[in-house]
Amino acid sequence: MGKVGRFACILTPMLLTLASLICFVIVMLGQTPWKGNSAPSTALGRELYFFKADTSNITLDPQTILDKLPDNIQPNNDFLTAIQNSASSKQLKDFYQVGLFSYCEGDKDNATGKETITYCSARKFQFHFDPTEVWGLKNTSVQAILGEKFETGMNAYAKVAGWMNWAFVIVLVLTGVEFVVGFFAVFSRWGSLVTTVVSTAQTIFALAAAITATALYATITGIFESVLRPYNIDASMGKQMLSTLWLAVAFSIASGFFWLASVCCCSGRSPHKKVVVEKTPYTYERVASPAFGGQQGHQMQSSSQWPKSGHGQEQSGTAYEPFRSHA
């Protein structure tokens, strides 16, 4: 058993750590261009996004917008004009999908519903999606038109996105370290203890990153829905991306539990060890005396029963005590 049992005990958290690492890599590759500004190379990469804005059904008719707005609120004609100009210049696309380090945009066939990504931004650390810049409305009156709620929310998003990007990078590094250090846990419980410490740190950052991403993009979705919904701009969160992210967190928590269990269990030592005692070579063993009938184990009577010598000294209890040698 021994080392085999120890290896079996370590195999489970190792596989869970590997699964967590793969999930986090997938999350970080979502909406990442393959070459240059081309679309992601896989269908999975195209479908993984935190946030999506669908502008394919945007409404530019003031009367239609007025029907969707609360009473006493008029549609902003300046915003409509700016959006119309952006749409006519082909700068406004049908949809925008936001990943961790980049975003992708594309066209949508309203008849079939098929979406085609036409452009992805270059990967950028501490990336955040700025719709006014992407739609060509940066440094215009539209920023003021959208209101303080929209501006405040997007500014908070830009700041938090920087920390969130760092958190995901740290998680990826710690997960890799956890997997490598985990090999040393096969040999001793000390290795399991070190791996458990690394796993705990990784789980903390993983939870922080996942909670931040979920809360952040839920807030952005809410802002888009409240401010831009009257213009028929839809906003949604990516269910596949969030599912993959929280699956990675679940793997992280599970691996940490099993790493901790391996500190207390599965020592790797054999439960039964046989102790073999060999005789020392060239030892001597007492044999029976031929003078007393060859019966071994009989002891001679005490010297007091023998006549004393003339010198008043007692003689030895036995006169003959041969030994045999054993090699």
C-alpha positions as CSV (number, residue, x, y, z in Angstrom):
1,M,0.0,0.0,0.0
2,G,2.3,2.8,1.2
3,K,3.4,5.0,-1.7
4,V,0.6,3.6,-3.9
5,G,-2.0,4.7,-1.4
6,R,-0.3,8.1,-1.1
7,F,-0.3,8.6,-4.8
8,A,-4.0,7.7,-5.0
9,C,-4.8,10.2,-2.3
10,I,-2.9,13.0,-4.1
11,L,-4.4,12.1,-7.5
12,T,-7.8,13.6,-6.8
13,P,-6.7,17.1,-5.8
14,M,-4.2,17.1,-8.6
15,L,-7.0,16.4,-11.2
16,L,-9.2,19.0,-9.5
17,T,-6.4,21.6,-9.7
18,L,-5.8,20.8,-13.4
19,A,-9.5,21.2,-14.1
20,S,-9.6,24.5,-12.3
21,L,-6.6,25.7,-14.3
22,I,-8.2,24.7,-17.6
23,C,-11.4,26.6,-16.8
24,F,-9.6,29.7,-15.8
25,V,-7.6,29.6,-19.1
26,I,-10.8,29.3,-21.0
27,V,-12.3,32.3,-19.2
28,M,-9.3,34.4,-20.0
29,L,-9.3,33.4,-23.7
30,G,-12.9,34.5,-24.2
31,Q,-13.3,37.1,-27.0
32,T,-9.5,37.0,-27.5
33,P,-8.5,37.4,-31.2
34,W,-6.6,34.5,-32.7
35,K,-4.3,36.5,-35.1
36,G,-4.3,40.3,-35.3
37,N,-7.9,41.5,-35.0
38,S,-9.5,38.4,-36.4
39,A,-12.3,36.5,-34.7
40,P,-11.6,33.9,-32.0
41,S,-10.4,30.7,-33.5
42,T,-13.0,28.5,-31.8
43,A,-16.8,28.6,-31.4
44,L,-16.3,28.4,-27.7
45,G,-14.1,31.4,-27.7
46,R,-16.8,33.3,-29.6
47,E,-19.6,32.4,-27.3
48,L,-17.7,33.2,-24.1
49,Y,-18.3,36.8,-23.0
50,F,-19.1,38.5,-19.7
51,F,-21.4,41.2,-21.3
52,K,-23.2,41.7,-24.6
53,A,-24.8,44.8,-26.1
54,D,-27.2,44.1,-29.0
55,T,-27.8,47.2,-31.1
56,S,-29.2,45.4,-34.1
57,N,-32.8,46.5,-33.3
58,I,-31.9,50.1,-32.3
59,T,-34.8,52.5,-32.5
60,L,-34.2,56.0,-33.9
61,D,-37.8,57.1,-34.2
62,P,-38.6,59.7,-31.4
63,Q,-42.3,58.8,-31.3
64,T,-41.5,55.1,-30.8
65,I,-39.0,55.9,-28.1
66,L,-41.5,58.2,-26.4
67,D,-43.9,55.3,-26.1
68,K,-41.3,53.4,-24.0
69,L,-40.3,56.3,-21.8
70,P,-42.0,57.2,-18.5
71,D,-44.4,60.1,-18.6
72,N,-43.0,63.6,-18.8
73,I,-39.7,62.3,-20.2
74,Q,-38.8,63.2,-23.8
75,P,-36.4,61.3,-25.9
76,N,-33.1,63.1,-26.4
77,N,-32.8,64.2,-30.0
78,D,-29.1,64.9,-29.8
79,F,-28.4,61.3,-28.7
80,L,-30.6,60.0,-31.6
81,T,-28.7,62.2,-34.1
82,A,-25.3,61.0,-32.8
83,I,-26.4,57.4,-33.0
84,Q,-27.8,57.9,-36.5
85,N,-24.5,59.4,-37.7
86,S,-22.6,56.5,-36.1
87,A,-24.9,54.0,-37.8
88,S,-24.7,55.6,-41.2
89,S,-20.9,55.7,-41.1
90,K,-21.0,51.9,-40.4
91,Q,-19.2,52.5,-37.1
92,L,-22.2,51.1,-35.1
93,K,-22.2,47.3,-35.3
94,D,-25.1,45.0,-34.5
95,F,-23.6,43.5,-31.4
96,Y,-20.7,43.9,-29.0
97,Q,-19.3,41.1,-26.8
98,V,-17.0,41.9,-23.9
99,G,-14.3,39.6,-22.6
100,L,-11.7,39.9,-19.9
101,F,-8.9,41.5,-22.1
102,S,-10.7,42.5,-25.3
103,Y,-14.1,42.8,-27.0
104,C,-15.5,41.7,-30.3
105,E,-18.1,43.2,-32.6
106,G,-20.0,42.0,-35.6
107,D,-23.0,41.9,-37.8
108,K,-26.3,40.0,-37.4
109,D,-28.6,38.6,-40.0
110,N,-32.0,39.5,-38.7
111,A,-33.7,37.0,-41.0
112,T,-31.8,34.0,-39.7
113,G,-30.4,35.4,-36.5
114,K,-26.9,34.3,-37.4
115,E,-24.1,36.5,-35.9
116,T,-20.7,37.0,-37.6
117,I,-17.8,38.6,-35.7
118,T,-16.0,41.0,-38.0
119,Y,-13.5,42.6,-35.6
120,C,-11.9,42.0,-32.2
121,S,-9.8,44.5,-30.3
122,A,-6.2,43.8,-29.4
123,R,-5.6,42.1,-26.1
124,K,-5.0,44.8,-23.4
125,F,-4.2,44.4,-19.8
126,Q,-6.6,46.3,-17.4
127,F,-9.1,46.4,-20.3
128,H,-12.5,47.9,-20.0
129,F,-15.3,48.4,-22.6
130,D,-16.1,52.1,-23.2
131,P,-19.3,52.3,-25.4
132,T,-19.0,56.0,-26.1
133,E,-15.5,55.5,-27.5
134,V,-16.4,52.4,-29.5
135,W,-19.5,54.0,-30.9
136,G,-17.6,57.2,-31.9
137,L,-19.3,59.4,-29.3
138,K,-16.3,60.1,-27.1
139,N,-15.9,63.8,-26.0
140,T,-19.3,64.7,-27.4
141,S,-22.4,66.1,-25.7
142,V,-23.8,62.5,-25.7
143,Q,-21.8,61.7,-22.5
144,A,-23.7,64.4,-20.6
145,I,-27.0,63.4,-22.3
146,L,-26.7,59.8,-21.1
147,G,-26.8,61.1,-17.6
148,E,-24.8,61.0,-14.4
149,K,-25.9,57.4,-13.6
150,F,-24.4,56.1,-16.8
151,E,-21.1,58.1,-16.5
152,T,-20.7,57.2,-12.8
153,G,-21.3,53.5,-13.5
154,M,-18.9,53.4,-16.4
155,N,-16.2,55.2,-14.4
156,A,-16.5,52.7,-11.5
157,Y,-16.4,49.9,-14.1
158,A,-13.1,51.2,-15.5
159,K,-11.5,51.4,-12.0
160,V,-12.7,48.0,-10.8
161,A,-11.7,46.3,-14.1
162,G,-8.1,47.1,-13.4
163,W,-8.1,45.2,-10.1
164,M,-10.2,42.4,-11.6
165,N,-7.6,41.8,-14.4
166,W,-4.9,41.6,-11.8
167,A,-6.9,39.1,-9.7
168,F,-7.4,36.8,-12.7
169,V,-3.7,36.9,-13.5
170,I,-2.8,36.1,-9.9
171,V,-5.3,33.2,-9.9
172,L,-3.8,31.8,-13.0
173,V,-0.3,31.9,-11.6
174,L,-1.3,30.5,-8.3
175,T,-3.2,27.6,-9.9
176,G,-0.1,26.7,-12.0
177,V,2.1,26.9,-8.9
178,E,-0.4,24.7,-7.0
179,F,-0.3,22.1,-9.7
180,V,3.5,22.0,-9.8
181,V,4.0,22.0,-6.0
182,G,1.4,19.3,-5.8
183,F,3.9,16.7,-7.2
184,F,6.0,17.1,-4.1
185,A,3.0,16.1,-1.9
186,V,3.3,12.6,-3.2
187,F,6.4,12.1,-1.1
188,S,5.4,13.6,2.2
189,R,2.7,15.3,4.2
190,W,5.0,18.4,4.4
191,G,4.5,18.7,0.6
192,S,0.7,18.5,1.1
193,L,0.9,21.2,3.7
194,V,2.8,23.6,1.4
195,T,0.4,22.8,-1.4
196,T,-2.6,23.5,0.9
197,V,-1.2,26.9,1.7
198,V,-0.9,27.8,-2.0
199,S,-4.3,26.3,-2.7
200,T,-5.9,28.4,0.0
201,A,-4.4,31.6,-1.4
202,Q,-5.5,30.6,-4.9
203,T,-9.1,29.9,-3.7
204,I,-9.3,33.3,-2.0
205,F,-8.2,35.2,-5.2
206,A,-10.5,33.0,-7.3
207,L,-13.5,33.8,-5.2
208,A,-12.6,37.5,-5.2
209,A,-12.2,37.6,-9.0
210,A,-15.4,35.6,-9.6
211,I,-17.5,37.8,-7.2
212,T,-16.1,41.0,-8.7
213,A,-16.7,39.9,-12.3
214,T,-20.2,38.8,-11.6
215,A,-21.2,41.9,-9.6
216,L,-19.4,44.3,-12.0
217,Y,-21.0,43.0,-15.2
218,A,-24.4,42.7,-13.5
219,T,-24.1,46.4,-12.7
220,I,-23.1,47.3,-16.2
221,T,-26.0,45.3,-17.6
222,G,-28.4,47.1,-15.3
223,I,-27.1,50.5,-16.3
224,F,-27.5,49.7,-20.0
225,E,-31.0,48.4,-19.4
226,S,-32.1,51.4,-17.5
227,V,-30.5,54.1,-19.7
228,L,-30.4,52.6,-23.2
229,R,-33.4,50.2,-23.2
230,P,-35.8,52.9,-24.5
231,Y,-33.6,53.1,-27.6
232,N,-34.1,49.3,-28.0
233,I,-30.5,48.5,-27.1
234,D,-30.5,45.2,-25.3
235,A,-27.9,44.2,-22.7
236,S,-27.2,40.7,-21.2
237,M,-24.7,38.7,-19.3
238,G,-22.9,35.7,-20.7
239,K,-24.3,32.6,-19.0
240,Q,-21.6,30.3,-20.5
241,M,-18.8,32.5,-19.3
242,L,-20.2,32.8,-15.8
243,S,-20.9,29.1,-15.7
244,T,-17.3,28.3,-16.6
245,L,-15.9,30.9,-14.2
246,W,-17.9,29.5,-11.2
247,L,-17.1,25.9,-12.2
248,A,-13.4,26.9,-12.0
249,V,-14.1,28.3,-8.5
250,A,-15.8,25.1,-7.4
251,F,-12.9,23.0,-8.6
252,S,-10.6,25.3,-6.6
253,I,-12.5,24.9,-3.4
254,A,-12.8,21.1,-3.9
255,S,-9.0,20.8,-4.5
256,G,-8.2,22.8,-1.4
257,F,-10.4,20.5,0.7
258,F,-8.6,17.4,-0.6
259,W,-5.2,18.9,-0.2
260,L,-6.0,19.6,3.4
261,A,-7.3,16.0,3.8
262,S,-4.0,14.7,2.4
263,V,-2.1,16.5,5.2
264,C,-3.9,14.3,7.8
265,C,-4.3,11.1,5.8
266,C,-2.3,8.8,3.6
267,S,1.1,9.1,5.2
268,G,2.7,6.9,2.6
269,R,4.2,4.5,5.1
270,S,3.5,0.8,5.1
271,P,1.1,-0.1,7.9
272,H,3.0,-3.3,8.9
273,K,6.7,-3.6,9.1
274,K,8.4,-6.9,10.0
275,V,11.4,-6.8,12.2
276,V,13.9,-9.6,11.6
277,V,16.5,-10.3,14.2
278,E,19.4,-12.5,13.2
279,K,21.8,-14.2,15.4
280,T,25.2,-12.7,15.7
281,P,27.7,-14.9,13.9
282,Y,30.2,-16.9,16.0
283,T,28.1,-16.9,19.2
284,Y,28.4,-19.7,21.8
285,E,25.6,-21.8,23.2
286,R,25.7,-23.9,26.3
287,V,25.3,-27.7,25.9
288,A,24.5,-30.5,28.2
289,S,27.2,-31.9,30.3
290,P,28.1,-35.6,29.6
291,A,28.9,-36.1,33.2
292,F,25.2,-35.8,34.2
293,G,23.4,-38.1,31.9
294,G,23.2,-35.7,28.9
295,Q,20.2,-33.9,30.3
296,Q,20.3,-30.2,29.4
297,G,18.7,-27.8,31.7
298,H,19.7,-29.5,35.0
299,Q,21.6,-27.2,37.2
300,M,24.3,-28.5,39.6
301,Q,23.6,-28.4,43.2
302,S,25.0,-25.4,45.0
303,S,28.6,-25.5,46.0
304,S,27.5,-25.7,49.6
305,Q,26.6,-29.3,49.1
306,W,30.1,-30.2,48.0
307,P,33.0,-30.8,50.4
308,K,35.1,-27.8,50.9
309,S,38.7,-27.9,50.0
310,G,41.4,-27.8,52.5
311,H,41.9,-24.2,52.0
312,G,38.4,-23.4,53.0
313,Q,37.3,-22.3,49.6
314,E,34.3,-23.5,47.7
315,Q,34.7,-25.4,44.5
316,S,32.9,-24.5,41.3
317,G,29.3,-25.7,41.0
318,T,30.3,-27.7,37.9
319,A,33.4,-29.3,37.0
320,Y,32.7,-29.5,33.3
321,E,30.9,-27.0,31.1
322,P,31.7,-27.4,27.5
323,F,30.4,-25.0,24.8
324,R,29.7,-25.5,21.1
325,S,30.4,-22.9,18.5
326,H,28.0,-21.8,15.9
327,A,29.2,-19.9,12.9
